[in-house]
Amino acid sequence: MIAPVASPVVLSWLERGQTTQQINDLTGRTKVWEGVVTESRPLPNVVLGSGMSNDAFNGLPIDDSWLAIYQDQGLFGDAVMAAMLLVLLLVAATRPRGPARAVALFLIVYCIPASITETGLGQANPYMLDLFVAASLLVSSPRHRQLRLAA
């Protein structure tokens, strides 16, 4: 009932002064992403990347962790990051319910969609810190393991 009345206000807020073309291009991000993917590079650079950069392509920010990792660390870096996220999700799924598991799942799931529109999973920054905190919450302490074995 409220949706038809509120939709113009919500759409206006979401547009934030951008044209339809800018919204479709994600404010130019897709042009940079296309440039990173279509850039001609030798096979070793495709597999292992071309080294650490400032997450920019031709002076424009990449704004995508997966493409920034691809540029810096190649397909190998993307595979390692995907495996790390998958392992964290699987470990979290096997832990008993509780606050530590809930916070860890929140941090992991928060980082996954954020990695699409922001850089950061491939270098030391708050997103990587979030994943380290999630991993530390999923590791059981030695005392906790002793209590589990005794029970």
Contacts in CASP RR format, 6 or more apart in sequence:
PFRMAT RR
TARGET T0000
AUTHOR 0000-0000-0000
METHOD contacts of the structure
MODEL  1
MIAPVASPVVLSWLERGQTTQQINDLTGRTKVWEGVVTESRPLPNVVLGS
GMSNDAFNGLPIDDSWLAIYQDQGLFGDAVMAAMLLVLLLVAATRPRGPA
RAVALFLIVYCIPASITETGLGQANPYMLDLFVAASLLVSSPRHRQLRLA
A
15 23 0 8 1.000
18 27 0 8 1.000
22 28 0 8 1.000
25 31 0 8 1.000
26 117 0 8 1.000
29 63 0 8 1.000
29 64 0 8 1.000
29 117 0 8 1.000
31 60 0 8 1.000
32 57 0 8 1.000
32 58 0 8 1.000
32 60 0 8 1.000
32 61 0 8 1.000
32 62 0 8 1.000
32 63 0 8 1.000
33 62 0 8 1.000
33 64 0 8 1.000
33 67 0 8 1.000
35 57 0 8 1.000
35 58 0 8 1.000
36 57 0 8 1.000
36 62 0 8 1.000
36 67 0 8 1.000
36 70 0 8 1.000
36 71 0 8 1.000
37 67 0 8 1.000
37 70 0 8 1.000
39 57 0 8 1.000
41 49 0 8 1.000
41 50 0 8 1.000
45 74 0 8 1.000
46 74 0 8 1.000
46 75 0 8 1.000
47 74 0 8 1.000
47 75 0 8 1.000
47 76 0 8 1.000
48 73 0 8 1.000
48 74 0 8 1.000
48 76 0 8 1.000
49 70 0 8 1.000
49 71 0 8 1.000
49 72 0 8 1.000
49 73 0 8 1.000
49 74 0 8 1.000
49 76 0 8 1.000
49 77 0 8 1.000
50 71 0 8 1.000
50 72 0 8 1.000
50 74 0 8 1.000
51 72 0 8 1.000
51 73 0 8 1.000
52 72 0 8 1.000
52 123 0 8 1.000
53 68 0 8 1.000
53 71 0 8 1.000
53 72 0 8 1.000
55 61 0 8 1.000
55 62 0 8 1.000
55 68 0 8 1.000
55 71 0 8 1.000
55 72 0 8 1.000
55 119 0 8 1.000
55 120 0 8 1.000
55 123 0 8 1.000
56 62 0 8 1.000
57 71 0 8 1.000
61 119 0 8 1.000
62 68 0 8 1.000
62 71 0 8 1.000
62 119 0 8 1.000
63 117 0 8 1.000
63 118 0 8 1.000
63 119 0 8 1.000
64 115 0 8 1.000
64 116 0 8 1.000
64 117 0 8 1.000
64 118 0 8 1.000
64 119 0 8 1.000
65 81 0 8 1.000
65 114 0 8 1.000
65 115 0 8 1.000
65 116 0 8 1.000
65 118 0 8 1.000
65 119 0 8 1.000
65 120 0 8 1.000
65 121 0 8 1.000
65 122 0 8 1.000
65 127 0 8 1.000
66 78 0 8 1.000
66 81 0 8 1.000
66 115 0 8 1.000
66 116 0 8 1.000
66 121 0 8 1.000
68 119 0 8 1.000
68 120 0 8 1.000
68 122 0 8 1.000
69 77 0 8 1.000
69 78 0 8 1.000
69 81 0 8 1.000
69 121 0 8 1.000
69 122 0 8 1.000
70 77 0 8 1.000
70 78 0 8 1.000
72 122 0 8 1.000
72 123 0 8 1.000
73 80 0 8 1.000
73 122 0 8 1.000
77 122 0 8 1.000
81 121 0 8 1.000
81 122 0 8 1.000
84 131 0 8 1.000
85 108 0 8 1.000
85 111 0 8 1.000
85 112 0 8 1.000
85 131 0 8 1.000
88 104 0 8 1.000
88 108 0 8 1.000
88 131 0 8 1.000
88 134 0 8 1.000
88 135 0 8 1.000
88 138 0 8 1.000
89 105 0 8 1.000
89 108 0 8 1.000
91 135 0 8 1.000
91 138 0 8 1.000
92 101 0 8 1.000
92 104 0 8 1.000
92 105 0 8 1.000
92 108 0 8 1.000
92 134 0 8 1.000
92 138 0 8 1.000
95 101 0 8 1.000
95 104 0 8 1.000
95 138 0 8 1.000
100 137 0 8 1.000
100 138 0 8 1.000
101 137 0 8 1.000
101 138 0 8 1.000
103 134 0 8 1.000
103 137 0 8 1.000
104 133 0 8 1.000
104 134 0 8 1.000
104 135 0 8 1.000
104 137 0 8 1.000
104 138 0 8 1.000
105 134 0 8 1.000
107 130 0 8 1.000
107 131 0 8 1.000
107 133 0 8 1.000
107 134 0 8 1.000
107 137 0 8 1.000
108 131 0 8 1.000
108 134 0 8 1.000
110 130 0 8 1.000
111 121 0 8 1.000
111 127 0 8 1.000
111 130 0 8 1.000
111 131 0 8 1.000
114 127 0 8 1.000
115 121 0 8 1.000
115 127 0 8 1.000
118 127 0 8 1.000
120 127 0 8 1.000
120 128 0 8 1.000
121 127 0 8 1.000
121 128 0 8 1.000
121 131 0 8 1.000
122 128 0 8 1.000
140 148 0 8 1.000
END
